Protein backbone atom coordinates (compact mmCIF):
# COMPACT_ATOMS: atom_id res chain seq x y z
CA UNK A 1 0.00 0.00 0.00
CA UNK A 2 1.33 3.43 -0.88
CA UNK A 3 1.05 6.22 1.63
CA UNK A 4 -0.86 9.18 0.31
CA UNK A 5 -2.38 7.27 -2.62
CA UNK A 6 -5.87 6.87 -1.17
CA UNK A 7 -5.34 3.15 -0.55
CA UNK A 8 -5.19 1.31 2.78
CA UNK A 9 -5.57 -2.30 3.75
CA UNK A 10 -4.59 -5.22 5.92
CA UNK A 11 -3.56 -8.86 5.78
CA UNK A 12 -5.28 -11.21 8.23
CA UNK A 13 -3.58 -14.50 9.14
CA UNK A 14 -5.29 -17.64 10.45
CA UNK A 15 -3.38 -20.17 12.55
CA UNK A 16 -3.73 -23.96 12.54
CA UNK A 17 -6.46 -23.84 15.20
CA UNK A 18 -8.51 -21.17 13.36
CA UNK A 19 -11.29 -21.87 10.92
CA UNK A 20 -10.78 -21.08 7.27
CA UNK A 21 -12.25 -17.64 6.49
CA UNK A 22 -15.77 -17.64 5.06
CA UNK A 23 -16.37 -14.84 2.56
CA UNK A 24 -20.15 -15.27 2.65
CA UNK A 25 -20.33 -14.72 6.39
CA UNK A 26 -17.89 -11.81 6.15
CA UNK A 27 -20.11 -10.25 3.49
CA UNK A 28 -23.22 -10.65 5.68
CA UNK A 29 -21.62 -9.00 8.70
CA UNK A 30 -20.14 -6.21 6.60
CA UNK A 31 -23.45 -5.43 4.89
CA UNK A 32 -25.23 -5.41 8.26
CA UNK A 33 -22.88 -2.76 9.65
CA UNK A 34 -22.80 -0.65 6.50
CA UNK A 35 -26.59 -0.58 6.19
CA UNK A 36 -26.89 0.04 9.92
CA UNK A 37 -24.90 3.25 9.37
CA UNK A 38 -27.16 4.26 6.48
CA UNK A 39 -24.61 3.52 3.76
CA UNK A 40 -25.83 2.88 0.24
CA UNK A 41 -24.41 -0.28 -1.36
CA UNK A 42 -23.74 0.54 -5.00
CA UNK A 43 -22.40 -2.83 -6.22
CA UNK A 44 -21.47 -6.30 -4.91
CA UNK A 45 -19.56 -9.09 -6.64
CA UNK A 46 -18.81 -12.36 -4.86
CA UNK A 47 -16.67 -15.21 -6.19
CA UNK A 48 -15.27 -18.26 -4.33
CA UNK A 49 -12.11 -16.34 -3.44
CA UNK A 50 -12.94 -12.62 -3.81
CA UNK A 51 -15.53 -10.14 -2.57
CA UNK A 52 -15.81 -6.72 -4.19
CA UNK A 53 -18.11 -4.14 -2.65
CA UNK A 54 -18.66 -0.50 -3.56
CA UNK A 55 -20.18 1.98 -1.14
CA UNK A 56 -19.53 5.49 -2.40
CA UNK A 57 -16.99 6.99 -2.18
CA UNK A 58 -15.09 3.79 -1.25
CA UNK A 59 -14.39 0.48 -2.97
CA UNK A 60 -13.55 -2.57 -0.84
CA UNK A 61 -11.95 -5.88 -1.85
CA UNK A 62 -11.55 -9.05 0.25
CA UNK A 63 -9.40 -11.90 -1.09
CA UNK A 64 -8.88 -15.33 0.48
CA UNK A 65 -5.60 -17.24 0.10
CA UNK A 66 -6.08 -20.96 0.70
CA UNK A 67 -2.33 -21.53 1.19
CA UNK A 68 0.17 -19.85 3.54
CA UNK A 69 1.83 -16.66 2.36
CA UNK A 70 5.45 -16.95 1.18
CA UNK A 71 8.07 -16.30 3.82
CA UNK A 72 9.65 -13.55 1.71
CA UNK A 73 6.49 -11.41 2.03
CA UNK A 74 6.87 -11.17 5.83
CA UNK A 75 9.79 -8.76 5.93
CA UNK A 76 9.75 -5.28 7.43
CA UNK A 77 6.94 -5.98 9.91
CA UNK A 78 6.87 -3.81 13.04
CA UNK A 79 5.12 -3.74 16.39
CA UNK A 80 3.67 -0.56 17.92
CA UNK A 81 6.02 1.29 20.27
CA UNK A 82 5.59 -0.20 23.75
CA UNK A 83 7.86 2.12 25.70
CA UNK A 84 9.05 0.46 28.89
CA UNK A 85 6.18 -2.09 28.93
CA UNK A 86 7.04 -5.68 27.90
CA UNK A 87 5.60 -6.92 24.61
CA UNK A 88 4.01 -10.22 25.68
CA UNK A 89 2.34 -10.82 22.29
CA UNK A 90 5.55 -10.74 20.25
CA UNK A 91 6.38 -14.45 20.59
CA UNK A 92 2.83 -15.54 19.76
CA UNK A 93 2.66 -13.26 16.71
CA UNK A 94 6.03 -14.43 15.39
CA UNK A 95 4.94 -18.05 15.70
CA UNK A 96 1.66 -17.33 13.88
CA UNK A 97 3.60 -15.74 11.03
CA UNK A 98 5.51 -18.99 10.58
CA UNK A 99 2.74 -21.59 10.98
CA UNK A 100 -0.38 -19.84 9.62
CA UNK A 101 -2.54 -21.88 7.23
CA UNK A 102 -4.80 -19.30 5.57
CA UNK A 103 -4.70 -15.59 4.85
CA UNK A 104 -7.21 -12.93 3.86
CA UNK A 105 -6.34 -9.67 2.15
CA UNK A 106 -8.30 -6.48 2.73
CA UNK A 107 -8.02 -3.47 0.40
CA UNK A 108 -9.85 -0.15 0.67
CA UNK A 109 -9.62 2.51 -2.03
CA UNK A 110 -11.17 5.95 -2.14
CA UNK A 111 -12.93 6.83 -5.38
CA UNK A 112 -13.66 10.24 -6.82
CA UNK A 113 -11.98 13.52 -5.97
CA UNK A 114 -9.13 13.15 -3.47
CA UNK A 115 -8.98 15.07 -0.20
CA UNK A 116 -6.43 17.87 -0.58
CA UNK A 117 -5.18 17.77 3.00
CA UNK A 118 -2.92 14.69 3.17
CA UNK A 119 -3.19 14.25 6.94
CA UNK A 120 -6.97 14.48 6.84
CA UNK A 121 -7.10 12.08 3.89
CA UNK A 122 -4.99 9.45 5.69
CA UNK A 123 -7.01 9.80 8.90
CA UNK A 124 -10.31 9.50 7.05
CA UNK A 125 -9.09 6.45 5.14
CA UNK A 126 -7.77 4.76 8.29
CA UNK A 127 -11.03 5.41 10.12
CA UNK A 128 -13.07 3.95 7.26
CA UNK A 129 -10.73 0.95 7.01
CA UNK A 130 -11.06 0.25 10.73
CA UNK A 131 -14.86 0.52 10.51
CA UNK A 132 -15.01 -1.98 7.63
CA UNK A 133 -12.48 -4.37 9.16
CA UNK A 134 -14.25 -4.81 12.50
CA UNK A 135 -17.24 -6.80 11.11
CA UNK A 136 -14.88 -8.87 8.93
CA UNK A 137 -12.82 -9.75 12.02
CA UNK A 138 -15.98 -10.65 13.92
CA UNK A 139 -17.11 -12.94 11.12
CA UNK A 140 -13.80 -14.70 10.43
CA UNK A 141 -11.87 -14.51 13.79
CA UNK A 142 -8.26 -14.30 12.55
CA UNK A 143 -5.31 -14.71 14.90
CA UNK A 144 -3.58 -11.49 13.85
CA UNK A 145 -3.43 -8.83 11.16
CA UNK A 146 -0.87 -6.62 9.47
CA UNK A 147 -2.11 -3.08 8.86
CA UNK A 148 -0.86 -1.22 5.79
CA UNK A 149 0.66 1.23 5.10
CA UNK A 150 3.32 0.78 7.73
CA UNK A 151 3.45 -3.01 8.19
CA UNK A 152 2.04 -2.71 11.72
CA UNK A 153 1.39 -6.14 13.29
CA UNK A 154 -1.52 -6.32 15.76
CA UNK A 155 -3.54 -8.99 17.47
CA UNK A 156 -7.28 -8.86 16.88
CA UNK A 157 -7.90 -7.57 20.41
CA UNK A 158 -5.29 -4.85 19.93
CA UNK A 159 -6.97 -3.80 16.68
CA UNK A 160 -10.40 -3.65 18.35
CA UNK A 161 -9.04 -1.33 21.04
CA UNK A 162 -6.83 0.68 18.67
CA UNK A 163 -7.73 4.15 17.56
CA UNK A 164 -6.89 5.91 14.32
CA UNK A 165 -3.79 7.48 15.89
CA UNK A 166 -2.26 4.06 16.53
CA UNK A 167 -2.87 2.95 12.94
CA UNK A 168 -1.21 6.10 11.58
CA UNK A 169 1.90 6.12 13.75
CA UNK A 170 5.01 4.24 12.58
CA UNK A 171 6.04 1.05 14.31
CA UNK A 172 9.14 0.51 16.39
CA UNK A 173 11.88 0.04 13.77
CA UNK A 174 14.49 -0.80 16.42
CA UNK A 175 13.02 -4.28 17.03
CA UNK A 176 11.40 -5.62 13.82
CA UNK A 177 9.15 -8.65 14.14
CA UNK A 178 10.62 -11.74 12.49
CA UNK A 179 9.19 -15.27 12.44
CA UNK A 180 11.18 -17.83 14.49
CA UNK A 181 13.35 -20.42 12.82
CA UNK A 182 11.67 -23.62 11.78
CA UNK A 183 13.77 -25.75 14.14
CA UNK A 184 12.44 -23.83 17.15
CA UNK A 185 8.75 -24.40 16.45
CA UNK A 186 8.80 -27.85 18.06
CA UNK A 187 10.13 -26.52 21.36
CA UNK A 188 7.39 -26.26 24.03
CA UNK A 189 6.82 -22.94 25.73
CA UNK A 190 8.33 -22.85 29.25
CA UNK A 191 5.66 -23.85 31.75
CA UNK A 192 3.17 -24.87 29.06
CA UNK A 193 1.81 -28.34 28.46
CA UNK A 194 3.36 -30.31 25.61
CA UNK A 195 -0.02 -31.95 24.96
CA UNK A 196 -1.47 -28.91 23.22
CA UNK A 197 -3.12 -29.96 19.98
CA UNK A 198 -3.00 -27.91 16.78
CA UNK A 199 -6.26 -29.40 15.50
CA UNK A 200 -8.89 -26.82 14.56
CA UNK A 201 -11.83 -26.39 16.92
CA UNK A 202 -15.34 -27.58 16.20
CA UNK A 203 -16.81 -25.75 13.26
CA UNK A 204 -19.43 -23.31 14.58
CA UNK A 205 -21.41 -21.99 11.67
CA UNK A 206 -24.08 -19.92 13.42
CA UNK A 207 -24.01 -16.98 15.75
CA UNK A 208 -26.00 -18.99 18.31
CA UNK A 209 -23.23 -21.60 18.48
CA UNK A 210 -20.58 -18.93 19.00
CA UNK A 211 -22.63 -17.26 21.72
CA UNK A 212 -23.18 -20.59 23.49
CA UNK A 213 -19.46 -21.35 23.36
CA UNK A 214 -18.70 -18.01 24.99
CA UNK A 215 -21.55 -18.11 27.54
CA UNK A 216 -19.22 -19.01 30.42
CA UNK A 217 -18.09 -15.41 30.54
CA UNK A 218 -21.47 -14.36 31.95
CA UNK A 219 -20.57 -16.09 35.21
CA UNK A 220 -17.80 -13.55 35.73
CA UNK A 221 -19.82 -10.36 35.46
CA UNK A 222 -20.02 -9.82 31.73
CA UNK A 223 -23.32 -8.03 31.25
CA UNK A 224 -23.19 -6.53 27.77
CA UNK A 225 -26.01 -7.51 25.47
CA UNK A 226 -25.22 -9.54 22.34
CA UNK A 227 -24.04 -7.27 19.55
CA UNK A 228 -26.19 -8.88 16.88
CA UNK A 229 -29.67 -10.32 16.70
CA UNK A 230 -29.91 -14.12 16.42
CA UNK A 231 -30.51 -15.62 13.00
CA UNK A 232 -33.97 -16.95 12.14
CA UNK A 233 -33.47 -20.36 10.47
CA UNK A 234 -35.03 -20.86 7.04
CA UNK A 235 -37.09 -17.68 7.24
CA UNK A 236 -36.88 -17.25 3.47
CA UNK A 237 -38.64 -20.59 2.97
CA UNK A 238 -41.60 -19.67 5.20
CA UNK A 239 -42.63 -16.32 3.72
CA UNK A 240 -46.28 -17.38 3.30
CA UNK A 241 -46.57 -18.40 6.95
CA UNK A 242 -44.89 -15.19 8.11
CA UNK A 243 -47.25 -13.07 6.00
CA UNK A 244 -50.28 -14.92 7.32
CA UNK A 245 -49.11 -14.55 10.91
CA UNK A 246 -48.54 -10.80 10.55
CA UNK A 247 -51.99 -10.31 9.02
CA UNK A 248 -53.62 -12.69 11.53
CA UNK A 249 -55.28 -14.60 8.69
CA UNK A 250 -54.00 -18.06 9.49
CA UNK A 251 -56.32 -21.03 8.99
CA UNK A 252 -56.72 -21.49 12.75
CA UNK A 253 -57.86 -17.92 13.41
CA UNK A 254 -59.91 -16.89 10.40
CA UNK A 255 -63.11 -18.65 11.47
CA UNK A 256 -64.20 -20.02 14.88
CA UNK A 257 -64.02 -23.74 15.35
CA UNK A 258 -67.38 -25.49 14.73
CA UNK A 259 -67.26 -27.29 18.10
CA UNK A 260 -66.85 -24.01 19.96
CA UNK A 261 -69.61 -22.33 17.93
CA UNK A 262 -72.14 -25.10 18.67
CA UNK A 263 -71.22 -25.09 22.39
CA UNK A 264 -71.73 -21.34 22.90
CA UNK A 265 -74.87 -21.44 20.71
CA UNK A 266 -76.43 -23.89 23.17
CA UNK A 267 -75.23 -22.30 26.42
CA UNK A 268 -75.72 -18.56 25.84
CA UNK A 269 -79.55 -18.63 25.41
CA UNK A 270 -79.91 -20.57 28.68
CA UNK A 271 -77.70 -18.15 30.57
CA UNK A 272 -79.24 -14.95 29.23
CA UNK A 273 -82.87 -16.05 28.85
CA UNK A 274 -83.00 -14.59 25.37
CA UNK A 275 -83.82 -17.75 23.52
CA UNK A 276 -86.10 -20.76 23.57
CA UNK A 277 -89.19 -18.91 25.02
CA UNK A 278 -91.79 -17.39 22.69
Secondary structure as UniProt FT lines:
FT   TURN            3..6
FT   STRAND          7..14
FT   TURN            16..17
FT   HELIX           23..36
FT   TURN            37..38
FT   STRAND          43..46
FT   STRAND          50..55
FT   TURN            56..57
FT   STRAND          58..65
FT   HELIX           71..73
FT   STRAND          77..78
FT   TURN            83..84
FT   TURN            88..89
FT   HELIX           90..99
FT   STRAND          102..110
FT   HELIX           118..140
FT   STRAND          144..148
FT   TURN            149..151
FT   STRAND          152..155
FT   HELIX           156..161
FT   HELIX           164..168
FT   TURN            173..174
FT   HELIX           182..184
FT   TURN            185..186
FT   TURN            190..191
FT   TURN            194..195
FT   HELIX           207..213
FT   HELIX           215..220
FT   TURN            233..234
FT   HELIX           235..238
FT   HELIX           239..247
FT   TURN            251..253
FT   HELIX           258..272
//
